[in-house]
Every structure is written in C-alpha cells, then in structure tokens.
Amino acid sequence: MSESATFEMIARHIRAEGPMSLANYMTLALTHPQVGYYATRDPFGAAGDFTTAPEISQVFGELLGLWCAERWQAMGEPSRIMLVELGPGRGTLMADALRAAALLPAFRAAIDLHLIENSPTLREAQARSLSPTQVTWHDTLSALPEGPLLLIANEFFDALPIRQFQRTAVGWAERRIGLSPDGQSLSWGLGASLPAMPELPQEAPEGAIREICPAARTIVADLARRVSTHGGAALIVDYGYTGGSAGDSLQALRHHSPDDPLAHPGDADITAHVDFQALAQAAAAAGAEVHGPVEQGTFLRALGICERSEALAAQATAAQRRNLLAALERLTSSAQMGSLFKALAFTPRAAPVPAGFPQPQEMQA
C-alpha cells in the first residue's frame, strides 16, 4: 500500500469521527494490518528507515543470549523454558542470542522459542534468520501460553502508541490530530479541558507537554505477573528517560533522516521516548522485583562487550576491526547510544540480581 492510502484512511476516520488522539493515529499509521508501516515493509538497516543495536553488532545479541542463560541457571536450570522476544525485527538479535546460548548445550536444548510479531513481512524475515529453529509466533503477548519465560524487548516500547497532553491557561487538554483547512494534510489541535489526573501536574507551566503510554503499562503489568507467578525474567532495552518528563518526545524517521511525525503516515517510523519510571512502577505494582534502569553502556560493559569485541577484532581484518570498534563505541559511548538507551529488568522477588545490574550494596555505595 502507498503512503496516500494510509493518509486517506486516517482522513476518512477524522471526517467521520472528528480529530483523533495521538495514540489512535500511531496505531493506525504503524500497525494497521493493510496500510500500517510495520505491516507493509522491512524497515531495518541501510535500505530501511532506521538501524537497531542487533544490526550494529552481533555482540549485542550474543550478550543478551548469555544474559538469558545466566537467568536460566539462576532458576535452577529447568528442562523447558520459553524464550520470548517482543518485536523481533528481522530475527537478527534472536539468531545471535541462540548462537551464544549454544555455549550451554543444556540451556539451548531447553528453549521453546516464541516471537510476538503481527507483521507478515517481518515474520518471513524472522523465519529466514532463524531457520531451522522451530518458532511459534503470536500476534500479542496475551496469546502466549502461561509458564516460566525469559523475555527480551529491544526497541519495542518506543513504538507503542502514546497520548500527549498540553497545559493550557485553564488546565490540561489532550493533543489531537485533525485535518488542515484544505483537507490535504494533518494538523495538531487540542481537545476539551480535562479533569485532574495524577500524571498531569497542575503546577506545570502553560504550554508544557506530558506523555502517557497506557499500552506500555499494560504489557509490563502482564509480564511482571507472569514472571512473578511462573518464574523467569524480562529484559527491556530502549531509549528513554528515568524521571520527570521528556516533554514532547514524539519523533519520526524516514530514510534514516528526521521527519515530521504527521507528514508521511504509513511511510515513516514514529516513536517516542520510553518512560522507564512508569515501567518500573507498573512492574513493581504487579509483584515483580525491579532491577535498574541502568544506562545501556554500563549494562553492556558489565556483560563483557569490550572483551568480546576485542576478541573478535583480534581475529579480524583491518576493516572488520575498525567496524567492530566503531560498533562498540556506538553502543556504549555516552555521546551516542550508551546513555540515552537504558536497560530495565524484572524477576520474581526472591531471585538473585541479574547480570549487568548493581547489587544492593553497590546501589547504597
């Protein structure tokens, strides 16, 4: 489907029902089964719109696979365990994780692989990357069987639909998306003033913007309940903030360049920064023990990314070595992905602290 088909679908919706919330706009533009961005393309890599950590370095996925192996050992090495990924992209991360998992043959043999993915295009790419591994796909997390699991979510939560609110002279109002006067483009507007909400501080200055992601809280609560009830762990890696508000963090990427989030619905990746504090609170409220968030650079260095990259570089050509060390810098440097990206995990409350996260005494120090 073309970009115009996505715009026309959104425009028809607005003409019939009035301006829509940002959450509804993101849902339609990104995940509509016929015209949504993820349903119609492979957006990853140089030929797509953005590049994620697994595409930057194989070491990223390898370390996350070993992180899961450590959690499996901490669980007492059960004979069967669900290994789950939310939004697996092309399957690159999971392929690297499974290769590392093979270092512990008993862990690799225990894995039942489950992927949460509703894009037919990306499912095909995942099947190619992971062949001959048997994979069970699900459209939603709720379709996953009950049982112990180890779950990875890398750059999944940033694409979930958010709601935006703006402080006006008379209170908070939700930002809404309507049609421009000529009907040929989309524009921002505001709904009616809202009653008080805990997430919307009344002392905020006029013009302030706050973002809320109800879908993220729901998913994390479900994951935390599963982990607390059946055992295992969940690991979330994404870009975002840990306290307060990021303000207006909505952004779009098209052909690896910033784009107006309203300009090309269905033909651009639309995301927002993740509120890690909200995720941690949702997980704790559902009964899990929360670890982190910690900066991605800190997390990966604790898992051994420097040592693994250097070991690979020692056996590489000069060009390969430059690429490996550039990837290491990109993933860990505070000037690149190392600080903006965070890692958050949750486990049952009696479980040992996972690798890569500070022990209680380290946090006190």
BADOVEX-63906 format. One record per residue (C-alpha): residue number from 1; x, y, z. Coordinates in steps of 0.2 Angstrom, whole numbers, plus 2048, in hexadecimal, padded with zeros to 3 digits. Layout:
BADOVEX-63906
- lumke/X/Y/Z
- NUM/X/Y/Z
...
***
This chain:
BADOVEX-63906
- lumke/X/Y/Z
- 1/800/800/800
- 2/806/812/7FD
- 3/808/820/809
- 4/7F8/828/801
- 5/7EE/819/806
- 6/7F3/81B/818
- 7/7EF/82E/818
- 8/7DE/82B/810
- 9/7DA/81E/81D
- 10/7DE/82A/82B
- 11/7D5/839/822
- 12/7C5/82E/820
- 13/7C6/82A/833
- 14/7C8/83D/837
- 15/7BA/842/82C
- 16/7AE/835/833
- 17/7B3/836/845
- 18/7BC/847/848
- 19/7CE/84A/84D
- 20/7D7/83A/854
- 21/7E3/838/863
- 22/7F5/835/85F
- 23/7F4/823/866
- 24/7E6/81F/858
- 25/7F1/828/84B
- 26/800/81E/84F
- 27/7F6/80E/850
- 28/7EF/810/83F
- 29/7FF/817/837
- 30/80B/80A/83E
- 31/801/7FA/840
- 32/7F1/7FA/835
- 33/7F1/7E8/82D
- 34/7EF/7EF/81B
- 35/7F7/800/81B
- 36/802/801/82B
- 37/814/805/82A
- 38/81A/7F5/832
- 39/80E/7EA/829
- 40/814/7EF/817
- 41/827/7EF/818
- 42/837/7EA/820
- 43/83C/7FB/828
- 44/84E/7F6/82E
- 45/85F/7F9/828
- 46/867/804/81B
- 47/858/800/80E
- 48/84B/805/81C
- 49/848/813/827
- 50/852/80F/837
- 51/860/803/83E
- 52/85E/7FB/84F
- 53/86C/7F4/85A
- 54/86B/7E2/854
- 55/86F/7E9/842
- 56/87D/7F3/849
- 57/887/7E4/851
- 58/884/7D2/853
- 59/88C/7D4/865
- 60/87C/7DC/86B
- 61/871/7CD/867
- 62/87E/7C1/86E
- 63/87F/7CA/87E
- 64/86C/7CA/880
- 65/86C/7B7/87D
- 66/879/7B4/88A
- 67/86F/7BF/896
- 68/860/7B4/893
- 69/86B/7A5/896
- 70/871/7AC/8A7
- 71/85E/7AE/8AC
- 72/85B/79C/8A7
- 73/868/797/8B2
- 74/862/7A2/8C0
- 75/851/799/8BE
- 76/858/788/8C1
- 77/85B/783/8AF
- 78/849/77E/8AB
- 79/847/771/89D
- 80/83B/77C/893
- 81/83B/78F/892
- 82/832/79B/886
- 83/83E/7A7/87E
- 84/834/7B6/878
- 85/837/7C6/86F
- 86/82C/7D4/86C
- 87/82D/7DC/85B
- 88/83B/7D1/855
- 89/83F/7DC/845
- 90/848/7D1/838
- 91/84C/7C4/845
- 92/85E/7CA/846
- 93/85F/7CC/859
- 94/857/7BB/85C
- 95/863/7B2/850
- 96/872/7BA/859
- 97/86B/7B6/86A
- 98/867/7A3/865
- 99/879/7A2/85E
- 100/880/7A7/86F
- 101/873/79C/878
- 102/87B/78D/870
- 103/88A/790/87B
- 104/87F/788/888
- 105/878/779/87F
- 106/86C/775/88D
- 107/865/786/88C
- 108/863/786/879
- 109/85A/775/87A
- 110/84E/77C/887
- 111/848/78B/87C
- 112/837/78C/874
- 113/838/79B/869
- 114/829/7A7/869
- 115/828/7B8/85F
- 116/81B/7C5/861
- 117/819/7CD/84F
- 118/80A/7D1/845
- 119/812/7D7/835
- 120/812/7C9/828
- 121/821/7D2/81F
- 122/82C/7D1/82F
- 123/826/7BF/833
- 124/82D/7BA/822
- 125/83E/7C2/826
- 126/83E/7BA/837
- 127/83B/7A9/830
- 128/84A/7AB/824
- 129/855/7B2/832
- 130/851/7A4/83E
- 131/850/795/833
- 132/850/786/837
- 133/84A/78B/849
- 134/838/787/84D
- 135/82F/798/851
- 136/81E/79B/857
- 137/817/7AC/853
- 138/809/7B6/85C
- 139/801/7C6/857
- 140/800/7CC/869
- 141/808/7C8/87A
- 142/7F7/7C3/881
- 143/7F7/7B4/875
- 144/807/7AD/87D
- 145/805/79D/887
- 146/807/79F/89A
- 147/817/798/8A1
- 148/829/79D/8A5
- 149/831/7A9/898
- 150/840/7B3/894
- 151/83B/7C2/88A
- 152/845/7CF/880
- 153/83D/7E0/87A
- 154/84A/7EA/870
- 155/843/7FA/869
- 156/831/7F4/86A
- 157/829/800/877
- 158/82F/810/86E
- 159/823/80B/860
- 160/813/809/86B
- 161/806/816/869
- 162/806/825/875
- 163/7FA/832/87A
- 164/800/844/87B
- 165/7F9/852/886
- 166/7FC/864/886
- 167/7FA/871/894
- 168/7EF/87F/890
- 169/7EA/88F/899
- 170/7DB/886/8A0
- 171/7E2/874/8A3
- 172/7E8/865/89A
- 173/7E1/860/889
- 174/7E5/851/87E
- 175/7EF/855/86D
- 176/7E5/84F/85F
- 177/7E8/84D/84C
- 178/7DC/854/83F
- 179/7DC/859/82D
- 180/7E3/86A/827
- 181/7D6/876/81F
- 182/7DA/86F/80E
- 183/7D8/85D/813
- 184/7E8/858/80B
- 185/7F3/857/81B
- 186/7F2/853/82D
- 187/7F3/860/83B
- 188/7F4/861/84E
- 189/7E6/867/859
- 190/7E0/866/86B
- 191/7D1/85E/873
- 192/7C6/864/881
- 193/7CE/868/892
- 194/7CF/858/89D
- 195/7CC/854/8AF
- 196/7DB/852/8BA
- 197/7E6/843/8B7
- 198/7F5/83D/8C2
- 199/801/83D/8B3
- 200/7FD/84F/8AE
- 201/804/85B/8BB
- 202/7FA/86A/8BE
- 203/809/875/8C1
- 204/810/872/8B0
- 205/812/882/8A6
- 206/807/886/897
- 207/80C/87D/887
- 208/814/86F/891
- 209/812/85E/889
- 210/810/84D/891
- 211/810/83C/88A
- 212/807/82C/890
- 213/809/81A/888
- 214/7FA/810/88F
- 215/7FF/801/884
- 216/811/800/88B
- 217/80A/7FF/89D
- 218/7FE/7F2/898
- 219/80B/7E7/890
- 220/817/7E9/89E
- 221/80A/7E5/8AB
- 222/806/7D5/8A2
- 223/818/7D0/8A0
- 224/81C/7D4/8B2
- 225/80D/7C9/8B8
- 226/813/7BB/8AD
- 227/825/7BC/8B3
- 228/81F/7BD/8C5
- 229/813/7AF/8C4
- 230/81C/7A2/8B9
- 231/82F/7A8/8BA
- 232/83B/7AF/8AE
- 233/840/7C0/8A9
- 234/83D/7CE/89D
- 235/84A/7DA/896
- 236/845/7EB/88E
- 237/852/7F5/884
- 238/84C/805/87C
- 239/84F/818/87B
- 240/846/823/888
- 241/847/82C/898
- 242/847/827/8AA
- 243/83E/836/8B4
- 244/833/844/8B1
- 245/82D/847/89F
- 246/836/848/88E
- 247/829/854/888
- 248/825/852/876
- 249/82F/843/871
- 250/825/83D/862
- 251/831/83B/853
- 252/831/833/842
- 253/83E/82C/837
- 254/83D/829/824
- 255/84C/823/81A
- 256/857/825/829
- 257/853/838/82A
- 258/847/841/837
- 259/836/844/830
- 260/826/84D/835
- 261/81C/840/83F
- 262/80C/846/836
- 263/813/848/824
- 264/815/836/81E
- 265/809/82A/827
- 266/80C/818/822
- 267/81D/81D/81A
- 268/827/822/82A
- 269/82C/81A/83A
- 270/823/823/849
- 271/829/821/85A
- 272/82B/82A/86B
- 273/837/829/87A
- 274/833/81B/887
- 275/82E/820/898
- 276/838/814/8A2
- 277/832/81A/8B3
- 278/820/816/8AD
- 279/826/804/8A8
- 280/82F/801/8B8
- 281/81F/806/8C2
- 282/814/7FB/8B8
- 283/81F/7EC/8BA
- 284/821/7EF/8CD
- 285/80E/7F1/8CF
- 286/80B/7E1/8C6
- 287/817/7D8/8D3
- 288/828/7D7/8CA
- 289/839/7DC/8D0
- 290/83F/7EA/8C6
- 291/852/7EC/8C1
- 292/858/7FC/8B9
- 293/856/805/8AE
- 294/868/807/8AA
- 295/870/80F/89B
- 296/873/804/88D
- 297/885/807/88C
- 298/887/802/89F
- 299/87D/7F3/89C
- 300/886/7ED/88D
- 301/897/7F0/894
- 302/892/7E6/8A4
- 303/88D/7D8/898
- 304/89E/7D8/890
- 305/89B/7E1/87F
- 306/8AD/7E8/87F
- 307/8B5/7D8/882
- 308/8AA/7CF/875
- 309/8AD/7DD/868
- 310/8C0/7DD/86B
- 311/8C0/7CA/869
- 312/8B7/7CA/858
- 313/8C2/7D9/852
- 314/8D2/7CF/856
- 315/8CD/7C3/849
- 316/8C6/7CF/83C
- 317/8CC/7D8/82D
- 318/8D1/7EB/82F
- 319/8C0/7F0/828
- 320/8B6/7E4/833
- 321/8C0/7EA/842
- 322/8BC/7FC/83F
- 323/8A9/7F7/83D
- 324/8A9/7ED/84D
- 325/8B1/7FB/857
- 326/8A6/808/84F
- 327/897/7FD/854
- 328/89D/7FC/866
- 329/89F/80F/867
- 330/88D/811/85F
- 331/885/806/86C
- 332/88E/80B/87C
- 333/894/81D/87A
- 334/88A/82A/883
- 335/88B/835/874
- 336/882/828/86A
- 337/876/81A/870
- 338/87E/816/880
- 339/875/823/88B
- 340/865/826/882
- 341/861/814/882
- 342/85D/80B/892
- 343/85B/7F9/898
- 344/84D/7F4/8A4
- 345/84A/7E2/8AB
- 346/83E/7DA/8B6
- 347/83E/7C9/8BF
- 348/834/7C0/8CD
- 349/838/7C9/8DD
- 350/842/7BA/8E4
- 351/84E/7B9/8D5
- 352/860/7BE/8D5
- 353/864/7CE/8CD
- 354/867/7CC/8BA
- 355/878/7CF/8B1
- 356/87B/7E0/8AC
- 357/871/7E9/8BA
- 358/878/7EF/8CB
- 359/877/7E5/8DA
- 360/86E/7ED/8E9
- 361/87E/7F2/8F1
- 362/885/7FA/8E1
- 363/875/805/8E1
- 364/878/80A/8F3
- 365/88A/80F/8EF
***
